[in-house]
Amino acid sequence: MESTMNTAYRRINVDDIRLEVPLPWDVFDSQGVLLLHKGYVLSSQRQMEALIARGVFADFTGTESVEEPVVATSSLPKKEKFSVLRVINEVNKSLETLLPNLPNEINAEAKILKLARMVEAAVESNSDIALACILLNQIHGIYPVRHCTDTAVVSILVARAMKKSTDEIMSITAAALTMNIGMLIYQEKLQQREGALSDAEFKAMRQHPENGVKALQQAGVKGHDWLAYVLHHHENEDGSGYPNGLSGADIPQNAKIIALADRYCARVSARNYRKSMLPNVALRDIFIDSGKSVDPMLGAYFIRELGLYPPGALVRLNSNEIGVVTEKGATATTPVVYVMMGAGGQLLASPAKRDTAAEGYAIKEALHEKKLTILLKMEQLWGKEAQL
């Protein structure tokens, strides 16, 4: 913690934190970055464990003891349950304002890192809801920004599965959130148009990793890994990517994670000019049909973490019922599904859980969202953790 590491700080442990009770001090990570303000209330065991796992420190300045907070619990205001959906929407909204003018923002790096921590917290709180937002929350936020948040969610899941360090995951997340800063204007225009790119547009698109790094440096970002991941997130395993035509081991592995997450999220998102791919088709297209070689180890992690039918996917079962995947199952093809429509197409009074590992309820096919003829609110399936 550099110069701030003195007697006012020490590593905290599980005995120092209590659920549903305000923190009696500010909490920092090992680099001195503020993670949580004094008074923040942790609402789940998972949040508490994730915080402790990051090797956090607490500012005990002026605090005589960590045994009990000064605030009486009887006087505390009622706290709403942590909503993954709401946090992700807040990140998207903040990025819409922050990214276009990032080089001129005061404390731009700190602001991006704060948003990166919010995305990490959402994934740690409930990764199934975070994944479902990619498919079911597409109407909230403009595509160029929302796509970066979606990419960050998938990248975090894969990086965690690969046991990446806390610092690596933070750099990966920050890079994913800012990977397209060099082409935000062009992306919004492309979203509104049809037809092939002009030569000038194509050239601008291929320059966006380098332009993005320049913009981040102008904004004061100095993290070497963060900048490297942005620069190389369009390199390909076979050397056919850009801007440097790197291949194989010359491409940072974490940049490869972002690149694959980027491709997946782009394929499953609907645009004005094309329909979205089904998740299982998107995975097949990336790892089998695209003609581009992909690191097979990374491919295995992506398939394992996403599943062929990820949370948020609409599916038809062998029973002819139609439902939504709510969480990953024991295998890539056996997730938990809650059906919304009966075998005859009738709307059910309430969602009904189905075990897709059973033959009668096995997944027959994935469906596009238009097959569900009702307006689905995520809160119906995941409760208050998916509340707007």
C-alpha positions as a LaTeX table, in Angstrom:
\begin{tabular}{lrrr}
\hline
Residue & $x$ (\AA) & $y$ (\AA) & $z$ (\AA) \\
\hline
Met1 & 0.00 & 0.00 & 0.00 \\
Glu2 & 3.05 & 2.20 & $-0.54$ \\
Ser3 & 3.29 & 5.21 & 1.79 \\
Thr4 & $-0.18$ & 4.68 & 3.22 \\
Met5 & 0.81 & 1.31 & 4.69 \\
Asn6 & 1.37 & 2.20 & 8.35 \\
Thr7 & $-0.03$ & 1.42 & 11.76 \\
Ala8 & $-3.41$ & 2.79 & 10.73 \\
Tyr9 & $-3.92$ & $-0.20$ & 8.44 \\
Arg10 & $-3.98$ & $-3.95$ & 8.87 \\
Arg11 & $-5.34$ & $-6.92$ & 7.00 \\
Ile12 & $-8.93$ & $-7.62$ & 8.01 \\
Asn13 & $-10.50$ & $-11.03$ & 8.37 \\
Val14 & $-13.93$ & $-12.63$ & 8.62 \\
Asp15 & $-14.23$ & $-11.78$ & 12.30 \\
Asp16 & $-14.04$ & $-8.07$ & 11.51 \\
Ile17 & $-17.09$ & $-7.99$ & 9.21 \\
Arg18 & $-20.75$ & $-8.59$ & 9.96 \\
Leu19 & $-23.55$ & $-9.02$ & 7.47 \\
Glu20 & $-26.31$ & $-6.39$ & 7.46 \\
Val21 & $-24.22$ & $-4.12$ & 9.71 \\
Pro22 & $-22.49$ & $-0.98$ & 8.34 \\
Leu23 & $-18.72$ & $-1.13$ & 7.97 \\
Pro24 & $-17.12$ & 0.99 & 10.70 \\
Trp25 & $-14.23$ & 2.04 & 8.41 \\
Asp26 & $-13.24$ & 2.56 & 4.79 \\
Val27 & $-11.88$ & $-0.53$ & 3.05 \\
Phe28 & $-8.93$ & $-0.48$ & 0.62 \\
Asp29 & $-7.17$ & $-3.06$ & $-1.52$ \\
Ser30 & $-3.44$ & $-3.84$ & $-1.26$ \\
Gln31 & $-2.65$ & $-1.00$ & $-3.68$ \\
Gly32 & $-4.47$ & 1.61 & $-1.62$ \\
Val33 & $-7.49$ & 1.83 & $-3.92$ \\
Leu34 & $-10.73$ & 2.54 & $-2.05$ \\
Leu35 & $-13.10$ & $-0.43$ & $-2.38$ \\
Leu36 & $-15.91$ & 0.37 & 0.05 \\
His37 & $-16.83$ & 3.45 & 2.04 \\
Lys38 & $-17.47$ & 3.45 & 5.78 \\
Gly39 & $-21.14$ & 2.63 & 6.36 \\
Tyr40 & $-21.49$ & 0.23 & 3.41 \\
Val41 & $-23.63$ & $-2.79$ & 4.29 \\
Leu42 & $-22.69$ & $-6.28$ & 3.05 \\
Ser43 & $-25.83$ & $-8.32$ & 2.47 \\
Ser44 & $-24.53$ & $-11.79$ & 1.55 \\
Gln45 & $-21.90$ & $-14.29$ & 2.67 \\
Arg46 & $-20.65$ & $-14.40$ & $-0.92$ \\
Gln47 & $-19.94$ & $-10.66$ & $-0.93$ \\
Met48 & $-18.09$ & $-10.91$ & 2.37 \\
Glu49 & $-15.94$ & $-13.85$ & 1.22 \\
Ala50 & $-15.14$ & $-12.12$ & $-2.08$ \\
Leu51 & $-14.04$ & $-8.98$ & $-0.23$ \\
Ile52 & $-11.77$ & $-10.85$ & 2.16 \\
Ala53 & $-10.30$ & $-12.90$ & $-0.70$ \\
Arg54 & $-8.97$ & $-9.73$ & $-2.28$ \\
Gly55 & $-6.57$ & $-9.19$ & 0.62 \\
Val56 & $-8.23$ & $-5.97$ & 1.72 \\
Phe57 & $-7.07$ & $-3.55$ & 4.37 \\
Ala58 & $-9.15$ & $-1.31$ & 6.55 \\
Asp59 & $-8.56$ & 2.23 & 7.76 \\
Phe60 & $-8.80$ & 1.99 & 11.54 \\
Thr61 & $-7.75$ & 5.59 & 12.11 \\
Gly62 & $-9.75$ & 6.99 & 14.98 \\
Thr63 & $-11.45$ & 3.64 & 15.60 \\
Glu64 & $-10.82$ & 2.17 & 19.03 \\
Ser65 & $-12.03$ & $-1.32$ & 18.23 \\
Val66 & $-13.50$ & $-3.44$ & 15.49 \\
Glu67 & $-15.61$ & $-5.42$ & 17.89 \\
Glu68 & $-18.86$ & $-3.50$ & 17.29 \\
Pro69 & $-19.84$ & $-0.64$ & 15.01 \\
Val70 & $-20.93$ & 2.55 & 16.74 \\
Val71 & $-24.26$ & 2.64 & 14.86 \\
Ala72 & $-27.10$ & 0.84 & 16.62 \\
Thr73 & $-28.72$ & $-1.73$ & 14.31 \\
Ser74 & $-32.19$ & $-0.79$ & 15.53 \\
Ser75 & $-31.76$ & 2.70 & 14.05 \\
Leu76 & $-30.54$ & 1.53 & 10.65 \\
Pro77 & $-32.65$ & 2.29 & 7.59 \\
Lys78 & $-34.07$ & $-0.71$ & 5.77 \\
Lys79 & $-31.61$ & $-1.82$ & 3.09 \\
Glu80 & $-32.68$ & $-3.05$ & $-0.34$ \\
Lys81 & $-31.26$ & $-6.36$ & $-1.53$ \\
Phe82 & $-28.28$ & $-6.05$ & $-3.88$ \\
Ser83 & $-29.60$ & $-6.00$ & $-7.46$ \\
Val84 & $-27.19$ & $-7.32$ & $-10.06$ \\
Leu85 & $-29.38$ & $-5.95$ & $-12.87$ \\
Arg86 & $-29.50$ & $-2.49$ & $-11.34$ \\
Val87 & $-25.72$ & $-2.37$ & $-10.84$ \\
Ile88 & $-25.04$ & $-3.39$ & $-14.43$ \\
Asn89 & $-27.46$ & $-0.75$ & $-15.69$ \\
Glu90 & $-25.75$ & 1.85 & $-13.51$ \\
Val91 & $-22.39$ & 0.89 & $-15.01$ \\
Asn92 & $-23.78$ & 1.22 & $-18.54$ \\
Lys93 & $-25.28$ & 4.62 & $-17.77$ \\
Ser94 & $-22.04$ & 5.88 & $-16.25$ \\
Leu95 & $-19.97$ & 4.60 & $-19.19$ \\
Glu96 & $-22.25$ & 6.35 & $-21.68$ \\
Thr97 & $-21.27$ & 9.66 & $-20.08$ \\
Leu98 & $-17.67$ & 8.83 & $-19.22$ \\
Leu99 & $-16.20$ & 7.11 & $-22.30$ \\
Pro100 & $-16.89$ & 9.69 & $-25.06$ \\
Asn101 & $-14.95$ & 12.38 & $-23.19$ \\
Leu102 & $-12.55$ & 10.21 & $-21.20$ \\
Pro103 & $-9.29$ & 12.04 & $-22.10$ \\
Asn104 & $-10.74$ & 15.22 & $-20.57$ \\
Glu105 & $-12.17$ & 13.59 & $-17.44$ \\
Ile106 & $-10.64$ & 14.38 & $-14.06$ \\
Asn107 & $-9.51$ & 11.18 & $-12.30$ \\
Ala108 & $-10.59$ & 9.14 & $-15.34$ \\
Glu109 & $-8.58$ & 6.06 & $-14.36$ \\
Ala110 & $-10.10$ & 5.94 & $-10.88$ \\
Lys111 & $-13.60$ & 6.33 & $-12.32$ \\
Ile112 & $-13.12$ & 3.40 & $-14.72$ \\
Leu113 & $-11.66$ & 1.23 & $-11.96$ \\
Lys114 & $-14.64$ & 2.01 & $-9.74$ \\
Leu115 & $-16.99$ & 0.84 & $-12.52$ \\
Ala116 & $-14.83$ & $-2.25$ & $-13.04$ \\
Arg117 & $-15.20$ & $-3.11$ & $-9.35$ \\
Met118 & $-18.97$ & $-2.69$ & $-9.67$ \\
Val119 & $-19.08$ & $-5.20$ & $-12.53$ \\
Glu120 & $-16.90$ & $-7.61$ & $-10.56$ \\
Ala121 & $-19.21$ & $-7.25$ & $-7.56$ \\
Ala122 & $-22.24$ & $-8.00$ & $-9.74$ \\
Val123 & $-20.63$ & $-11.15$ & $-11.12$ \\
Glu124 & $-19.50$ & $-12.26$ & $-7.67$ \\
Ser125 & $-22.96$ & $-11.67$ & $-6.24$ \\
Asn126 & $-24.79$ & $-13.76$ & $-8.86$ \\
Ser127 & $-23.03$ & $-14.77$ & $-12.07$ \\
Asp128 & $-26.20$ & $-16.34$ & $-13.52$ \\
Ile129 & $-28.05$ & $-13.00$ & $-13.43$ \\
Ala130 & $-25.01$ & $-11.17$ & $-14.78$ \\
Leu131 & $-24.91$ & $-13.57$ & $-17.74$ \\
Ala132 & $-28.67$ & $-13.38$ & $-18.25$ \\
Cys133 & $-28.39$ & $-9.59$ & $-18.58$ \\
Ile134 & $-26.45$ & $-10.12$ & $-21.82$ \\
Leu135 & $-29.46$ & $-11.78$ & $-23.44$ \\
Leu136 & $-32.41$ & $-10.26$ & $-21.58$ \\
Asn137 & $-31.30$ & $-6.69$ & $-20.90$ \\
Gln138 & $-30.47$ & $-5.53$ & $-24.42$ \\
Ile139 & $-32.97$ & $-2.66$ & $-24.47$ \\
His140 & $-31.16$ & $-0.87$ & $-21.63$ \\
Gly141 & $-28.26$ & 1.27 & $-22.82$ \\
Ile142 & $-26.74$ & 1.98 & $-26.22$ \\
Tyr143 & $-25.13$ & $-1.05$ & $-27.87$ \\
Pro144 & $-21.48$ & 0.18 & $-28.11$ \\
Val145 & $-21.33$ & 0.75 & $-24.35$ \\
Arg146 & $-23.53$ & $-2.14$ & $-23.25$ \\
His147 & $-21.43$ & $-4.50$ & $-25.37$ \\
Cys148 & $-18.30$ & $-3.54$ & $-23.39$ \\
Thr149 & $-20.01$ & $-4.32$ & $-20.09$ \\
Asp150 & $-21.28$ & $-7.64$ & $-21.46$ \\
Thr151 & $-17.75$ & $-8.49$ & $-22.60$ \\
Ala152 & $-16.42$ & $-7.65$ & $-19.15$ \\
Val153 & $-18.93$ & $-10.02$ & $-17.50$ \\
Val154 & $-17.92$ & $-12.97$ & $-19.68$ \\
Ser155 & $-14.22$ & $-12.14$ & $-19.33$ \\
Ile156 & $-14.49$ & $-12.06$ & $-15.53$ \\
Leu157 & $-16.19$ & $-15.46$ & $-15.43$ \\
Val158 & $-13.51$ & $-17.09$ & $-17.59$ \\
Ala159 & $-10.65$ & $-15.36$ & $-15.77$ \\
Arg160 & $-12.01$ & $-16.48$ & $-12.39$ \\
Ala161 & $-12.34$ & $-20.05$ & $-13.65$ \\
Met162 & $-8.71$ & $-19.91$ & $-14.78$ \\
Lys163 & $-7.65$ & $-18.75$ & $-11.28$ \\
Lys164 & $-6.32$ & $-15.42$ & $-12.52$ \\
Ser165 & $-5.03$ & $-13.08$ & $-9.83$ \\
Thr166 & $-7.11$ & $-10.24$ & $-8.44$ \\
Asp167 & $-4.91$ & $-7.67$ & $-10.16$ \\
Glu168 & $-5.17$ & $-9.51$ & $-13.48$ \\
Ile169 & $-8.95$ & $-9.67$ & $-13.28$ \\
Met170 & $-9.12$ & $-5.95$ & $-12.52$ \\
Ser171 & $-6.94$ & $-5.15$ & $-15.56$ \\
Ile172 & $-9.02$ & $-7.49$ & $-17.74$ \\
Thr173 & $-12.26$ & $-5.87$ & $-16.58$ \\
Ala174 & $-11.01$ & $-2.31$ & $-17.05$ \\
Ala175 & $-9.68$ & $-3.21$ & $-20.52$ \\
Ala176 & $-12.98$ & $-4.79$ & $-21.55$ \\
Leu177 & $-14.91$ & $-1.71$ & $-20.43$ \\
Thr178 & $-12.64$ & 0.56 & $-22.47$ \\
Met179 & $-11.67$ & $-1.69$ & $-25.40$ \\
Asn180 & $-13.76$ & 0.22 & $-27.95$ \\
Ile181 & $-13.14$ & 3.77 & $-26.80$ \\
Gly182 & $-11.24$ & 4.35 & $-30.05$ \\
Met183 & $-14.30$ & 3.68 & $-32.20$ \\
Leu184 & $-17.34$ & 4.73 & $-30.17$ \\
Ile185 & $-18.44$ & 7.27 & $-32.76$ \\
Tyr186 & $-18.03$ & 4.80 & $-35.62$ \\
Gln187 & $-19.81$ & 2.00 & $-33.74$ \\
Glu188 & $-22.89$ & 4.11 & $-33.13$ \\
Lys189 & $-22.98$ & 5.05 & $-36.83$ \\
Leu190 & $-22.56$ & 1.42 & $-37.87$ \\
Gln191 & $-25.45$ & 0.45 & $-35.61$ \\
Gln192 & $-27.70$ & 2.73 & $-37.66$ \\
Arg193 & $-26.59$ & 1.75 & $-41.16$ \\
Glu194 & $-26.91$ & $-1.14$ & $-43.61$ \\
Gly195 & $-24.49$ & $-2.41$ & $-46.23$ \\
Ala196 & $-20.72$ & $-2.86$ & $-46.40$ \\
Leu197 & $-18.20$ & $-0.53$ & $-44.77$ \\
Ser198 & $-16.49$ & 2.09 & $-46.89$ \\
Asp199 & $-12.70$ & 1.93 & $-47.19$ \\
Ala200 & $-12.37$ & 4.84 & $-44.78$ \\
Glu201 & $-14.68$ & 3.20 & $-42.22$ \\
Phe202 & $-12.85$ & $-0.10$ & $-42.50$ \\
Lys203 & $-9.50$ & 1.62 & $-41.96$ \\
Ala204 & $-10.85$ & 3.53 & $-38.94$ \\
Met205 & $-12.20$ & 0.34 & $-37.43$ \\
Arg206 & $-8.83$ & $-1.43$ & $-37.71$ \\
Gln207 & $-7.09$ & 1.51 & $-36.06$ \\
His208 & $-9.36$ & 1.64 & $-33.05$ \\
Pro209 & $-7.16$ & $-0.46$ & $-30.69$ \\
Glu210 & $-4.26$ & 1.95 & $-31.19$ \\
Asn211 & $-6.54$ & 5.00 & $-30.98$ \\
Gly212 & $-8.05$ & 3.55 & $-27.83$ \\
Val213 & $-4.65$ & 3.19 & $-26.17$ \\
Lys214 & $-3.80$ & 6.79 & $-27.07$ \\
Ala215 & $-7.08$ & 8.02 & $-25.57$ \\
Leu216 & $-6.49$ & 6.02 & $-22.38$ \\
Gln217 & $-2.95$ & 7.38 & $-22.05$ \\
Gln218 & $-4.27$ & 10.92 & $-22.53$ \\
Ala219 & $-6.74$ & 10.18 & $-19.75$ \\
Gly220 & $-3.88$ & 9.26 & $-17.42$ \\
Val221 & $-4.11$ & 5.46 & $-17.56$ \\
Lys222 & $-0.66$ & 4.02 & $-16.89$ \\
Gly223 & $-1.43$ & 0.34 & $-16.29$ \\
His224 & 0.76 & $-1.58$ & $-18.75$ \\
Asp225 & $-1.44$ & $-4.69$ & $-18.77$ \\
Trp226 & $-4.66$ & $-2.70$ & $-19.15$ \\
Leu227 & $-3.25$ & $-0.86$ & $-22.17$ \\
Ala228 & $-1.77$ & $-4.05$ & $-23.67$ \\
Tyr229 & $-5.11$ & $-5.88$ & $-23.49$ \\
Val230 & $-6.89$ & $-3.01$ & $-25.24$ \\
Leu231 & $-4.20$ & $-2.88$ & $-27.93$ \\
His232 & $-4.28$ & $-6.62$ & $-28.66$ \\
His233 & $-7.96$ & $-7.55$ & $-28.25$ \\
His234 & $-8.35$ & $-7.98$ & $-32.03$ \\
Glu235 & $-5.29$ & $-10.14$ & $-32.64$ \\
Asn236 & $-5.98$ & $-13.69$ & $-33.87$ \\
Glu237 & $-4.28$ & $-16.96$ & $-32.99$ \\
Asp238 & $-3.23$ & $-17.45$ & $-36.64$ \\
Gly239 & $-1.75$ & $-13.97$ & $-37.07$ \\
Ser240 & $-4.62$ & $-12.61$ & $-39.17$ \\
Gly241 & $-5.73$ & $-9.99$ & $-36.64$ \\
Tyr242 & $-4.77$ & $-6.38$ & $-36.04$ \\
Pro243 & $-3.09$ & $-4.00$ & $-35.35$ \\
Asn244 & 0.21 & $-5.94$ & $-35.19$ \\
Gly245 & $-0.63$ & $-9.33$ & $-36.73$ \\
Leu246 & 0.56 & $-11.18$ & $-33.61$ \\
Ser247 & $-0.01$ & $-14.91$ & $-33.30$ \\
Gly248 & $-0.03$ & $-17.67$ & $-30.70$ \\
Ala249 & 1.99 & $-17.04$ & $-27.55$ \\
Asp250 & 2.90 & $-13.51$ & $-28.69$ \\
Ile251 & $-0.66$ & $-12.42$ & $-27.86$ \\
Pro252 & $-1.25$ & $-11.86$ & $-24.12$ \\
Gln253 & $-3.55$ & $-14.62$ & $-22.89$ \\
Asn254 & $-5.77$ & $-12.12$ & $-21.10$ \\
Ala255 & $-6.21$ & $-10.17$ & $-24.35$ \\
Lys256 & $-7.33$ & $-13.46$ & $-25.94$ \\
Ile257 & $-9.96$ & $-13.86$ & $-23.21$ \\
Ile258 & $-11.33$ & $-10.38$ & $-23.95$ \\
Ala259 & $-11.22$ & $-11.07$ & $-27.70$ \\
Leu260 & $-13.27$ & $-14.26$ & $-27.42$ \\
Ala261 & $-15.73$ & $-12.65$ & $-24.99$ \\
Asp262 & $-16.04$ & $-9.72$ & $-27.41$ \\
Arg263 & $-16.88$ & $-12.05$ & $-30.32$ \\
Tyr264 & $-19.38$ & $-14.05$ & $-28.31$ \\
Cys265 & $-21.25$ & $-11.03$ & $-26.95$ \\
Ala266 & $-21.34$ & $-9.39$ & $-30.38$ \\
Arg267 & $-22.90$ & $-12.51$ & $-31.90$ \\
Val268 & $-25.64$ & $-12.94$ & $-29.31$ \\
Ser269 & $-26.65$ & $-9.25$ & $-29.39$ \\
Ala270 & $-29.31$ & $-8.03$ & $-31.80$ \\
Arg271 & $-28.42$ & $-5.05$ & $-34.00$ \\
Asn272 & $-30.47$ & $-2.84$ & $-36.27$ \\
Tyr273 & $-28.80$ & $-4.47$ & $-39.25$ \\
Arg274 & $-28.82$ & $-8.14$ & $-38.21$ \\
Lys275 & $-30.54$ & $-10.65$ & $-35.98$ \\
Ser276 & $-28.72$ & $-12.07$ & $-32.99$ \\
Met277 & $-27.24$ & $-15.56$ & $-33.05$ \\
Leu278 & $-28.49$ & $-18.18$ & $-30.63$ \\
Pro279 & $-25.89$ & $-18.75$ & $-27.87$ \\
Asn280 & $-25.10$ & $-22.33$ & $-28.86$ \\
Val281 & $-24.75$ & $-21.27$ & $-32.50$ \\
Ala282 & $-22.48$ & $-18.37$ & $-31.47$ \\
Leu283 & $-20.15$ & $-20.72$ & $-29.58$ \\
Arg284 & $-20.02$ & $-23.11$ & $-32.51$ \\
Asp285 & $-19.36$ & $-20.25$ & $-34.92$ \\
Ile286 & $-16.44$ & $-18.95$ & $-32.84$ \\
Phe287 & $-14.77$ & $-22.22$ & $-31.97$ \\
Ile288 & $-15.61$ & $-24.43$ & $-34.96$ \\
Asp289 & $-17.11$ & $-22.71$ & $-38.00$ \\
Ser290 & $-15.28$ & $-19.38$ & $-38.21$ \\
Gly291 & $-12.22$ & $-20.84$ & $-39.88$ \\
Lys292 & $-9.96$ & $-19.06$ & $-37.38$ \\
Ser293 & $-7.80$ & $-21.09$ & $-35.04$ \\
Val294 & $-8.61$ & $-20.61$ & $-31.36$ \\
Asp295 & $-6.61$ & $-21.58$ & $-28.29$ \\
Pro296 & $-8.30$ & $-24.92$ & $-27.43$ \\
Met297 & $-7.74$ & $-24.48$ & $-23.69$ \\
Leu298 & $-9.57$ & $-21.14$ & $-23.74$ \\
Gly299 & $-12.32$ & $-22.70$ & $-25.84$ \\
Ala300 & $-12.87$ & $-25.33$ & $-23.16$ \\
Tyr301 & $-13.14$ & $-22.69$ & $-20.43$ \\
Phe302 & $-15.64$ & $-20.63$ & $-22.42$ \\
Ile303 & $-17.89$ & $-23.60$ & $-23.14$ \\
Arg304 & $-17.72$ & $-24.74$ & $-19.51$ \\
Glu305 & $-18.47$ & $-21.31$ & $-18.04$ \\
Leu306 & $-21.17$ & $-20.25$ & $-20.51$ \\
Gly307 & $-22.74$ & $-23.58$ & $-21.35$ \\
Leu308 & $-24.45$ & $-24.17$ & $-24.68$ \\
Tyr309 & $-27.58$ & $-22.69$ & $-23.11$ \\
Pro310 & $-26.46$ & $-19.90$ & $-20.75$ \\
Pro311 & $-28.68$ & $-18.11$ & $-18.23$ \\
Gly312 & $-31.16$ & $-15.94$ & $-20.10$ \\
Ala313 & $-31.41$ & $-18.30$ & $-23.09$ \\
Leu314 & $-34.89$ & $-19.20$ & $-24.36$ \\
Val315 & $-35.36$ & $-22.93$ & $-25.01$ \\
Arg316 & $-37.96$ & $-25.49$ & $-26.01$ \\
Leu317 & $-37.95$ & $-28.75$ & $-24.04$ \\
Asn318 & $-38.80$ & $-32.30$ & $-25.12$ \\
Ser319 & $-42.11$ & $-31.68$ & $-23.35$ \\
Asn320 & $-42.71$ & $-28.88$ & $-25.92$ \\
Glu321 & $-42.80$ & $-26.35$ & $-23.08$ \\
Ile322 & $-40.92$ & $-23.10$ & $-23.59$ \\
Gly323 & $-38.83$ & $-21.60$ & $-20.82$ \\
Val324 & $-35.81$ & $-19.56$ & $-19.82$ \\
Val325 & $-32.50$ & $-20.89$ & $-18.53$ \\
Thr326 & $-31.95$ & $-19.49$ & $-15.03$ \\
Glu327 & $-28.69$ & $-21.11$ & $-13.97$ \\
Lys328 & $-25.96$ & $-23.36$ & $-15.21$ \\
Gly329 & $-26.33$ & $-27.09$ & $-14.59$ \\
Ala330 & $-23.96$ & $-30.00$ & $-14.03$ \\
Thr331 & $-23.09$ & $-30.08$ & $-17.73$ \\
Ala332 & $-23.06$ & $-27.62$ & $-20.64$ \\
Thr333 & $-26.34$ & $-29.07$ & $-21.94$ \\
Thr334 & $-28.34$ & $-29.54$ & $-18.72$ \\
Pro335 & $-29.05$ & $-26.11$ & $-17.17$ \\
Val336 & $-31.92$ & $-25.27$ & $-14.87$ \\
Val337 & $-34.95$ & $-24.01$ & $-16.81$ \\
Tyr338 & $-38.16$ & $-22.31$ & $-15.68$ \\
Val339 & $-40.93$ & $-22.79$ & $-18.21$ \\
Met340 & $-43.24$ & $-19.89$ & $-19.01$ \\
Met341 & $-45.40$ & $-21.47$ & $-21.72$ \\
Gly342 & $-47.05$ & $-24.90$ & $-21.64$ \\
Ala343 & $-46.88$ & $-27.58$ & $-24.33$ \\
Gly344 & $-49.95$ & $-26.13$ & $-26.01$ \\
Gly345 & $-48.55$ & $-22.61$ & $-26.09$ \\
Gln346 & $-50.60$ & $-21.40$ & $-23.13$ \\
Leu347 & $-49.06$ & $-18.95$ & $-20.67$ \\
Leu348 & $-48.49$ & $-20.53$ & $-17.25$ \\
Ala349 & $-49.78$ & $-18.77$ & $-14.15$ \\
Ser350 & $-46.27$ & $-18.83$ & $-12.70$ \\
Pro351 & $-42.89$ & $-20.12$ & $-13.92$ \\
Ala352 & $-42.32$ & $-23.83$ & $-13.26$ \\
Lys353 & $-38.89$ & $-25.33$ & $-12.66$ \\
Arg354 & $-37.72$ & $-28.15$ & $-14.93$ \\
Asp355 & $-34.74$ & $-30.51$ & $-14.58$ \\
Thr356 & $-33.28$ & $-30.71$ & $-18.09$ \\
Ala357 & $-31.10$ & $-33.67$ & $-17.11$ \\
Ala358 & $-34.34$ & $-35.73$ & $-17.23$ \\
Glu359 & $-35.09$ & $-37.07$ & $-20.71$ \\
Gly360 & $-38.66$ & $-35.78$ & $-20.74$ \\
Tyr361 & $-37.46$ & $-32.25$ & $-20.04$ \\
Ala362 & $-34.21$ & $-32.30$ & $-22.01$ \\
Ile363 & $-33.61$ & $-29.26$ & $-24.19$ \\
Lys364 & $-34.87$ & $-29.85$ & $-27.72$ \\
Glu365 & $-33.75$ & $-26.54$ & $-29.22$ \\
Ala366 & $-32.75$ & $-22.99$ & $-28.48$ \\
Leu367 & $-35.15$ & $-20.26$ & $-29.57$ \\
His368 & $-34.95$ & $-16.60$ & $-30.47$ \\
Glu369 & $-36.51$ & $-14.27$ & $-27.90$ \\
Lys370 & $-39.43$ & $-13.43$ & $-30.22$ \\
Lys371 & $-40.82$ & $-16.91$ & $-29.60$ \\
Leu372 & $-41.76$ & $-15.76$ & $-26.10$ \\
Thr373 & $-44.88$ & $-13.73$ & $-26.70$ \\
Ile374 & $-44.92$ & $-12.05$ & $-23.29$ \\
Leu375 & $-42.87$ & $-9.22$ & $-21.82$ \\
Leu376 & $-40.46$ & $-10.96$ & $-19.47$ \\
Lys377 & $-39.20$ & $-9.17$ & $-16.39$ \\
Met378 & $-36.04$ & $-10.71$ & $-15.00$ \\
Glu379 & $-37.35$ & $-10.22$ & $-11.47$ \\
Gln380 & $-40.00$ & $-12.88$ & $-12.21$ \\
Leu381 & $-37.28$ & $-15.52$ & $-12.45$ \\
Trp382 & $-34.48$ & $-14.30$ & $-10.17$ \\
Gly383 & $-36.31$ & $-12.19$ & $-7.60$ \\
Lys384 & $-34.99$ & $-8.96$ & $-6.11$ \\
Glu385 & $-31.43$ & $-9.64$ & $-7.25$ \\
Ala386 & $-32.76$ & $-8.89$ & $-10.76$ \\
Gln387 & $-34.92$ & $-5.94$ & $-9.80$ \\
Leu388 & $-34.78$ & $-2.76$ & $-11.88$ \\
\hline
\end{tabular}
